[in-house]
Amino acid sequence: MQSLLTIWLGFLPTGMEWPIILVVILLLFGGKKIPELMKGIGKGVRGFKDGLKEIENDINTDDSSK
């Protein structure tokens, strides 16, 4: 029986699939929209990391006050 991780990794693109995916994305969004899309993704990742740090600080503050 294969593990779930092995099955999931089997669906990841490899080799020549990446350039094809990039061309499809370029055709769908156009050259001008891609920087805006990447900027939005970057803001989302930054917000997620800030949220994780805030939670970690709250946990550390709670532990030190006991």
C-alpha positions as CSV (number, residue, x, y, z in Angstrom):
1,M,0.0,0.0,0.0
2,Q,1.5,3.3,-1.1
3,S,1.6,6.2,1.4
4,L,-0.5,9.3,0.7
5,L,2.6,11.4,0.3
6,T,4.0,9.1,-2.4
7,I,0.7,9.3,-4.3
8,W,0.6,13.1,-3.9
9,L,4.2,13.5,-5.1
10,G,3.3,11.5,-8.2
11,F,1.0,14.4,-9.4
12,L,3.7,17.1,-9.2
13,P,4.9,18.4,-12.6
14,T,8.4,17.4,-13.7
15,G,10.7,18.1,-16.6
16,M,8.9,19.6,-19.6
17,E,5.6,20.1,-17.8
18,W,6.8,23.3,-16.1
19,P,7.5,25.3,-19.3
20,I,4.1,24.2,-20.6
21,I,2.4,25.3,-17.4
22,L,4.2,28.6,-17.5
23,V,3.1,29.2,-21.2
24,V,-0.5,28.4,-20.3
25,I,-0.4,30.9,-17.4
26,L,1.1,33.6,-19.6
27,L,-1.6,33.0,-22.2
28,L,-4.4,33.1,-19.6
29,F,-3.3,36.1,-17.6
30,G,-1.1,38.1,-20.1
31,G,2.2,39.7,-19.4
32,K,0.9,42.7,-17.6
33,K,-1.2,40.8,-15.1
34,I,1.5,38.4,-13.9
35,P,3.4,40.9,-11.8
36,E,0.2,42.0,-10.1
37,L,-0.7,38.4,-9.4
38,M,2.8,37.7,-7.9
39,K,2.5,40.9,-5.8
40,G,-0.9,39.7,-4.4
41,I,0.5,36.2,-3.7
42,G,3.5,37.8,-1.9
43,K,1.2,40.0,0.3
44,G,-0.8,36.9,1.2
45,V,2.2,34.9,2.2
46,R,3.6,37.9,4.2
47,G,0.3,38.2,6.0
48,F,0.2,34.5,6.8
49,K,3.7,34.6,8.2
50,D,2.9,37.7,10.3
51,G,-0.1,35.9,11.6
52,L,2.0,32.9,12.6
53,K,4.5,35.1,14.3
54,E,1.7,36.8,16.3
55,I,0.3,33.5,17.4
56,E,3.8,32.3,18.4
57,N,4.4,35.5,20.4
58,D,1.0,35.1,22.2
59,I,1.9,31.5,23.1
60,N,5.3,32.5,24.4
61,T,3.8,35.4,26.4
62,D,1.2,33.0,27.9
63,D,3.9,30.4,28.8
64,S,6.2,33.0,30.4
65,S,3.4,34.5,32.6
66,K,2.7,31.2,34.3
